Amino acid sequence: MRLLLYRARTLLGVNYSLMTEYRAEVCLWVLAGIMPFIMMGVWMQASQDGSFGLNAVDFARYFLVTFIVRQLTVIWVIWEFEYQVVEGKLSPFLLQPMDPAWRFLAAHLGEQLARLPFWVLLVGLFFYLYPQAWWVPSGYGVMLFIPALLLTYILRFLIQYTLAMLCFWLERASAVETLWFMPYMFLSGMAVPLSLFPEAVRTVVMWTPFPYMVYVPVQMLLNPGQVNVPLSFAVMGLWIVGFWLLNRWLWRLGLRQYSGMGG
């Protein structure tokens, strides 16, 4: 256990130091994730002319928490994995007694720590501009939000890392991620709260993995009483297990393909 903790701390420290060297670029990555604030402006304006069951303050809080969830669950492993495979740089990692997934995960966590001050400043600016949106989450909501956010991170990482396995057969698996992003944007709740969907549509969508990457953790913090907590965690767990099994299967098949190509 001590050796495991030492390795984890070393990997995280190295990747954090690497990311702080590119802090200007990290700042740009944070700014590139302000789409929730853009959608907030659209829906706040729309709420003045229509009846959605949510007022301007509700939309402001919803998209603020959406921004926070997005910042804390940013995943880019498919582009890094694609680069490693195409350039043949994955081979040295395969010779080491550690699954490369842990290296990618450490790089993500290091980047999360490096970007933390930038998005916290944006949240502070948000409350400066919209002081009426200030609220204190309930203790129950926070208790649900933290594990939900952790599961969301694991789910997003597994989904994208599983799609990354296609790099063993395709040169640009990142194109698949681009296609995946379209349903993710609309069905996750990032562009529109799923509470505005017709009930029949929402019922079907809630069985897909998309709502659990934005909408569900957001609602657990804002309106925990409106979330079926046991069912939500159960569905998230099922999708995590499913993608993990698929990932391991594609990994084994992909390594044979990668060896066959002379990697």
N, C-alpha and C positions, 0 to 999 in steps of 0.2 A: 504493500500500500504506500509506503514511504517513497519507494522508487517511482511508483505511478504518479504520485503528487509532484515529485521533483521534475519528472518529464513534462507533466502538464504545465507546471509553472515556467519551465524553461521555454517550451514552445510558445506559450502565451506572451512571455516577456520579449522574446525575439521578434515575434510578429508585431507586437505593439510598438517596439522601437522602430521597426521597418516602416510601419504606417505613419508614425509621427514625422518621419523624414519627408513624407508626401502629404503633410497636413494641409497645404494649399489645395491640392487635388481632392483631399477628403472633404474640405469645405465646399468645393464645387459639387461633390457627390451629394452632400446634404441639401444644397440648394436645388439640385436636380430632382429632389424628392418632395417638392412643395406642391405637387399636383393636388393633394387634399385641400390645401388652402385656396387653390383656384376654384375647385368644385364648391368649396364653402361659399365663396363669393357668389357663384351662380345660384346656389340653392337659397342663400339668404335673400337675394333679390327676388327669386321666384316666390318665396314665402310671403312676400308683400302683396303679390297679385293673385295668389291661389290659396287653397286650403289643403294642406298635406298632413295635418295632425301634428306637425312640428313647427315651432316658430323660429325666428331668426337666431335666438340664443341657443335653442336646441341644435340647430344645424351647426352653429359655431363650435359648440362643445363636441358634437359628434365628429366633425372633421378635424378638430384639434387632436382628439384621442386617436383618430385614424392616422394622423401624421406621426404621432408618437409610436404607435404600433408598427407602422411602416419603417420608421427609423431603427427600431429595435429588432426588426426581423428582416433586414435587407440581406439577400442571398445572391451571390454572384459566382458560385462554384462552377457553373457550367462553362463560363468563359475561361476560367483558369484551367479547368480540367481539359477543355478543348485545346488550349495552348500547349499544355504539357504533352498531350497525345500527339498532336500534329507535329510538334517540334522534336518529338522523341525524348523529351525530358522526364517522362514518367518512369522510364526504365531504371534509373538509379534508385528511385523510391521503392521499386518492387524488390530490390535486393536487400532492403533494410527490414528488420523484424517489427514493423509497425505498419498497419494499414494506412495508405496515403490519405484516407478520409479524415484521420485525426489531424493531419497537417493542414488540410483545407479548413477544417473546423476551427483550428487555432488561429489561422489567418483571418477568418471571419470575426472571431471574438476580439482579436487585436484591433481590427478595423473598427469594431463597435466602440471600443474604449477610446480610440482616437477621435471618432466623430462625436462622441458624447457632448463635449463642451459647445460645439457649434449648434447642434439642434436644441440644446437647453436654452441657449441665447435666443433662438427663434421662438421658443415657447414663451420666454419672458417678454419678448417683443409683442407677441400675440396678446398677452394679457394687458400690456400697456396700451395697445390699440383698442382692445375690446374688454375693458374692465368688467362690463356687465356679464361676461361669460364666466367669470370666476366662480368656482364652486369647490366644495370640499367633498371628495368621494367618501362614501360610507365604508366603514371598516370591513363589512361583508363583501362589498364590491371589490375592494383591494385584495382581500383574501382569495377571491375567485380569479381576479385579473392576473395575478402573478403566475399561478400554475398554468392558466390558459395561455398566457404569453409564452411560457416555456414550451408548451406543447405546440403552439403555433410555429415557433422557431424550428423545432425538430421536424415538424411536418413540412414546412417550406424547404428546409435543407434537404430532407429525404426526397421530396418531389424533384427538385432541381438536380440533385446528385444522381437520381435515377435517370432523368432525361439526359444527363451528361454521359451516361454509359453508352448512348447511341454514337458517341464519338469513335467508338471502336469500329463502327461500320460506316459512319458518315463523316465527312470532313468538317461540316459545319452543323453540328447538333444545336448550336445556339439559335439557328433558324427555327427549330422546334419550340424553343423557349419563347420566341417572338409570337408564334401562333398561340401558345399557351397563355400568353399575357392578355390576349383579347378577352376570352371568357373570364379570366381572373379579375380583370379590371371592373367588369360589370356585375359579376356574380359574387364577388367577395365583399361588396359593400364599399369599395374604395371610391367609386364614382357616384353612387347613389345608395342611400340607406335601404336595406332590404325590407324594412318595414313599410316602404312605399310600394312594394311589389304586390300584385294580387295574391290573395292567400293561397290559392291553388298552386301558383308558380313558386311562391316562397316555400311551400311544403316540399316540393320536388327538389328545389335548389339546396335545401338544408341537408339533403342526403349526399350531396357532393362535397368535395374537400374545400371548395372555394370560400364559403362563408366563415369557416373556422380559421381563415388566415387574416381576416380583418373584422368583419361584422360581429362575430360572436365575442371575441375578447373586448371589443369596444363596448358592446352592450353589457357585458359583465361588470364593467367599471361604471358605466353611466346608469344603467337600468337593470340591475341584477335580478329584480323580481320578474322581469319579462322574459327571462331565459330559462329554458328547461335544462338545468345544470347537469343532472346525471346523464341525460341523453346526449348533451353536447360533448361532454368528456368521453362518453362511450364511443360516439361516432369519430371523434378525433383519434382515439386510441386505435380503432379499427383501421382507419386510413393510414396511420403511422405503421402499424404492423404489416399492412398490405404492401405499402411502398418499400418497407425494409426487406421483406421477402423478395419482392420483384427486383430490388436493387442488388441483393446478393446473388440472385440467379443470373442477372445480366452481367454482373461483375465476373463471375466464373466463365461464362460464355465469351465475354469480351476479352479476357486475358488469353484465351486460346486463339482468338482472332488476332490479337495484338502480337503474340509470339509468331503467328504465321506470317505476319507482315514484316517480321524481322526487328520488332521493337525491343 
